[in-house]
Amino acid sequence: MIIIHHLNNSRSQRLLWMLEELQLDYEIKRYEREKDMSAPASLRAVHPLGKSPVLEEDAVTYVESGAIMTHLADKHGRFGPPEDPEGARRWHQYMHYAEGSLMPPLFGKLIVMKLGFLGMPARKPVQSRLDDHFRYLDDELSGRAWFCGDELTAADIMMSFPLEAAQARAGLDERYPNILAWLKRCHDRPAYARALERGGEYAYA
Ligand SMILES: N[C@@H](CCC(=O)N[C@@H](CS)C(=O)NCC(=O)O)C(=O)O
């Protein structure tokens, strides 16, 4: 049995999507963010870092979205790296890029905006870094439906959270039509809709 420790409005939503794409049985344990957006202390009883997602399967505890996705893709033989070398290269790149390159400036923007007046001098440079990413990604999606080619892979599922958050609060708009079309393709998938239904509150869809 799979148990997913799911925090509302968080990265764990994309793991529900992956589980729905794989049509697996799973149980959701829910956690509600505190007023300051942090996870409740009860999540620390599951893993010392107290972050979501956490996946438990066969008495093993998995953390880090990318590692969890890779484990699921390997185990079930679906949504992993495409067979063609270019598709596989892209898959590995985007599995890392989502958390390693795109989330840091998004988090930076969140902090800078929270700082209000104090954060003013940092607004432009942070947004300019984000715009570099959006331009690059829009170009990457030109002429291909998904990040690695013609088929949805776990790399797309990893990329969904940062790009949803970017659309909600970091200036990802109609200047980047290929990304918006890709987001729509993600949101149109029946498994995505089922994951939303099961996950509860999610501000970014
Ligand atoms: N790189 C980790 C990040 C985990 C993470 O920071 N999760 C956020 C949810 S979006 C969280 O639990 N935040 C609550 C907190 O930090 O207290 C992953 O992808 O799994």
The ligand as an SDF file (V2000), in Angstrom:
LIG
                    3D

 20 19  0  0  0  0  0  0  0  0999 V2000
   12.7490   19.6390   -3.0430 N   0  0  0  0  0  0  0  0  0  0  0  0
   11.7110   19.1440   -2.1790 C   0  0  0  0  0  0  0  0  0  0  0  0
   10.9860   20.3310   -1.5600 C   0  0  0  0  0  0  0  0  0  0  0  0
    9.9910   19.9460   -0.5040 C   0  0  0  0  0  0  0  0  0  0  0  0
    9.2850   21.1820    0.0280 C   0  0  0  0  0  0  0  0  0  0  0  0
    9.9140   22.2120    0.3060 O   0  0  0  0  0  0  0  0  0  0  0  0
    7.9640   21.0830    0.1910 N   0  0  0  0  0  0  0  0  0  0  0  0
    7.1640   22.2140    0.6270 C   0  0  0  0  0  0  0  0  0  0  0  0
    5.7950   22.1190   -0.0240 C   0  0  0  0  0  0  0  0  0  0  0  0
    5.6620   23.0080   -1.5010 S   0  0  0  0  0  0  0  0  0  0  0  0
    6.9200   22.1550    2.1150 C   0  0  0  0  0  0  0  0  0  0  0  0
    6.7340   21.1000    2.6590 O   0  0  0  0  0  0  0  0  0  0  0  0
    6.8520   23.3370    2.7510 N   0  0  0  0  0  0  0  0  0  0  0  0
    6.4750   23.4800    4.1130 C   0  0  0  0  0  0  0  0  0  0  0  0
    7.5950   23.8810    5.0070 C   0  0  0  0  0  0  0  0  0  0  0  0
    8.7130   24.1250    4.5160 O   0  0  0  0  0  0  0  0  0  0  0  0
    7.3620   23.9670    6.2280 O   0  0  0  0  0  0  0  0  0  0  0  0
   10.7570   18.2590   -3.0090 C   0  0  0  0  0  0  0  0  0  0  0  0
   10.6260   18.5240   -4.2180 O   0  0  0  0  0  0  0  0  0  0  0  0
   10.1880   17.3070   -2.4930 O   0  0  0  0  0  0  0  0  0  0  0  0
  1  2  1  0
  2  3  1  0
  2 18  1  0
  3  4  1  0
  4  5  1  0
  5  6  2  0
  5  7  1  0
  7  8  1  0
  8  9  1  0
  8 11  1  0
  9 10  1  0
 11 12  2  0
 11 13  1  0
 13 14  1  0
 14 15  1  0
 15 16  2  0
 15 17  1  0
 18 19  2  0
 18 20  1  0
M  END
$$$$
